[in-house]
């Protein structure tokens, strides 16, 4: 990867993170439901599908994909990447792999977050 690639990812990532913070500041949660995170994930998943369809063409520079898909949307939400990868597996007819990826991602990521919280609390006390 070139320096230009890494700079595109970094610049996009900064914009995505700021966008996520902006949405989190603008949208209230609804009771216990985390509306800001939900909105970011749904919006990011829609946008990554839209953008990927455009930047994956051979006439589009790899730097646009690095900037928007990896950078902006990666900084905005990695759930969008997960969603796209799952969709791609389904489009390729890899139903078992897609289901396994969904299930393992859900279980291990929620489990990992819980384990991180428990470890911190155990060490901090």
DAVEN-V240919 format. One record per pair of residues at least 12 apart in sequence whose C-alpha atoms are under 10 Angstrom apart, sorted by the first residue. I is the first residue (numbers start at 1). J is the second residue. D is the distance in whole Angstrom. If there is no record, write none. Layout:
I/J/D  I/J/D
This chain:
2/63/10  4/63/7  4/66/10  4/67/10  5/62/8  5/63/6  5/64/9  5/65/9  5/66/6  5/67/8  5/71/10  6/63/9  6/66/8  6/67/9  6/71/9  7/63/9  7/66/9  7/67/8  7/71/9  8/62/10  8/63/6  8/64/8  8/65/9  8/66/6  8/67/5  8/68/8  8/70/9  8/71/7  8/72/9  9/63/8  9/64/9  9/65/9  9/66/5  9/67/5  9/68/8  9/69/9  9/70/6  9/71/4  9/72/8  9/73/10  9/74/9  9/75/9  10/66/9  10/67/8  10/70/9  10/71/6  10/72/9  10/75/9  11/66/10  11/67/7  11/68/9  11/71/7  11/72/8  11/75/10  12/64/10  12/65/10  12/66/8  12/67/5  12/68/6  12/69/8  12/70/8  12/71/4  12/72/4  12/73/8  12/74/8  12/75/7  12/76/9  13/66/10  13/67/8  13/68/8  13/69/9  13/70/7  13/71/4  13/72/5  13/73/7  13/74/6  13/75/4  13/76/7  13/77/10  14/71/8  14/72/7  14/74/10  14/75/7  14/76/9  15/67/10  15/68/9  15/71/8  15/72/6  15/73/9  15/74/10  15/75/7  15/76/8  16/44/10  16/67/10  16/68/9  16/69/10  16/70/10  16/71/7  16/72/4  16/73/6  16/74/7  16/75/4  16/76/4  16/77/8  17/71/9  17/72/7  17/73/9  17/74/8  17/75/5  17/76/5  17/77/8  18/72/9  18/75/8  18/76/8  19/40/9  19/72/9  19/73/10  19/75/9  19/76/6  19/77/10  20/36/8  20/37/8  20/39/10  20/40/7  20/41/10  20/44/10  20/72/10  20/73/10  20/75/8  20/76/5  20/77/8  21/36/9  21/37/10  21/40/10  21/76/9  22/36/10  23/35/10  23/36/6  23/37/8  23/39/8  23/40/7  23/76/10  24/36/5  24/37/7  24/39/9  24/40/8  27/39/9  37/77/9  40/73/10  40/76/7  40/77/7  40/79/9  40/80/9  41/73/10  41/76/8  41/77/6  41/78/8  41/79/6  41/80/6  41/81/10  41/83/9  42/77/9  42/79/9  42/80/8  42/83/10  43/73/10  43/76/10  43/77/9  43/80/8  44/69/10  44/72/9  44/73/6  44/74/9  44/76/7  44/77/6  44/78/8  44/79/8  44/80/5  44/81/9  44/83/9  45/73/9  45/77/8  45/78/9  45/79/7  45/80/4  45/81/7  45/82/9  45/83/6  45/84/7  46/80/8  46/83/9  46/84/9  47/68/10  47/69/9  47/73/8  47/80/8  48/65/10  48/68/8  48/69/6  48/70/10  48/72/10  48/73/7  48/74/10  48/77/10  48/79/10  48/80/6  48/81/7  48/83/9  48/84/7  49/69/9  49/80/8  49/81/9  49/83/9  49/84/7  49/87/9  51/64/9  51/65/8  51/68/8  51/69/7  51/73/10  52/64/10  52/65/7  52/68/9  52/69/7  52/84/9  55/68/9  55/69/9  69/81/8  82/101/9  82/102/9  82/105/9  83/102/9  85/98/8  85/101/9  85/102/10  86/98/5  86/99/8  86/100/10  86/101/7  86/102/7  89/101/9
